[in-house]
Amino acid sequence: MPVRDDTKSAAMKRLARIEGQVRGVARMIDEDRYCIDVVRQVQAIKAALGGLETVILDDHLDTCVEDALAGKSLAARREKVEELVAVMGGRKR
């Protein structure tokens, strides 16, 4: 199931902001900026990526997972749960 339009729009805005942050870090490194300032910007990028991950996962839960849980297929439900466990750091698929 594709990402909903509102989620896609929010994700694209976040990605554009993250892209700018990454370019900024590259510039900082090229300009020999203070290491801790660079590290702080890298941490900000990691936090922004975490926010993007949350937006995408929320969409997945509201669409794909919800559809599988409401359906009759035990295999589809199990697959979605296993995907979530794997992506959240549980056992590997």
C-alpha positions in Angstrom: 0.0 0.0 0.0 1.5 3.4 -0.9 2.2 6.1 1.6 -0.8 8.5 2.0 -0.6 11.9 0.3 -0.4 13.9 3.5 2.4 11.6 4.8 4.2 11.9 1.6 4.1 15.7 1.7 5.3 15.8 5.3 8.0 13.3 4.6 9.3 15.2 1.5 9.4 18.5 3.6 11.4 16.7 6.3 13.7 15.2 3.7 14.4 18.6 2.1 15.2 20.0 5.5 17.5 17.1 6.3 19.2 17.4 2.9 20.0 21.0 3.7 21.3 20.0 7.1 23.6 17.4 5.5 24.9 19.9 3.0 25.5 22.3 5.9 27.6 19.7 7.7 29.6 19.0 4.6 30.3 22.8 4.3 31.3 22.9 8.0 33.8 20.1 7.5 35.2 21.7 4.4 35.6 24.9 6.3 37.4 23.1 9.2 34.7 24.2 11.7 35.0 23.2 15.4 34.4 19.4 15.8 31.8 19.7 18.5 29.8 22.1 16.4 29.9 19.5 13.6 28.9 16.8 16.0 25.9 18.8 17.2 24.7 19.2 13.7 25.1 15.5 13.0 23.0 14.9 16.2 20.3 17.2 14.8 20.3 15.3 11.6 19.9 12.0 13.5 17.0 13.5 15.4 15.4 14.7 12.2 15.8 11.2 10.6 14.1 9.8 13.7 11.2 12.1 13.3 10.9 11.1 9.6 11.0 7.4 10.7 8.1 8.1 13.1 6.0 9.7 10.4 6.5 6.8 8.0 5.9 4.2 10.7 2.8 5.9 11.8 1.5 5.9 8.3 2.4 2.2 7.9 0.5 1.4 11.2 -2.5 3.3 10.1 -2.7 1.7 6.7 -0.9 -1.5 6.0 -0.9 -2.9 9.5 -4.5 -1.9 10.2 -5.7 -3.5 7.0 -3.9 -6.7 7.8 -5.2 -6.8 11.3 -8.8 -6.2 10.1 -8.5 -8.9 7.4 -9.1 -12.6 7.7 -5.6 -13.7 6.7 -3.6 -14.9 9.7 -0.5 -15.1 7.5 -0.9 -11.4 6.6 -1.3 -10.4 10.2 1.7 -12.4 11.2 3.8 -10.9 8.4 3.0 -7.3 9.5 3.8 -8.1 13.1 7.1 -9.7 12.2 8.0 -6.8 10.0 7.4 -4.4 12.8 9.4 -6.5 15.3 12.3 -6.6 12.8 12.3 -2.9 12.0 12.1 -2.0 15.7 15.2 -4.0 16.4 13.9 -7.3 17.3 14.8 -10.5 15.5 15.9 -10.4 11.9 13.6 -11.4 9.0 
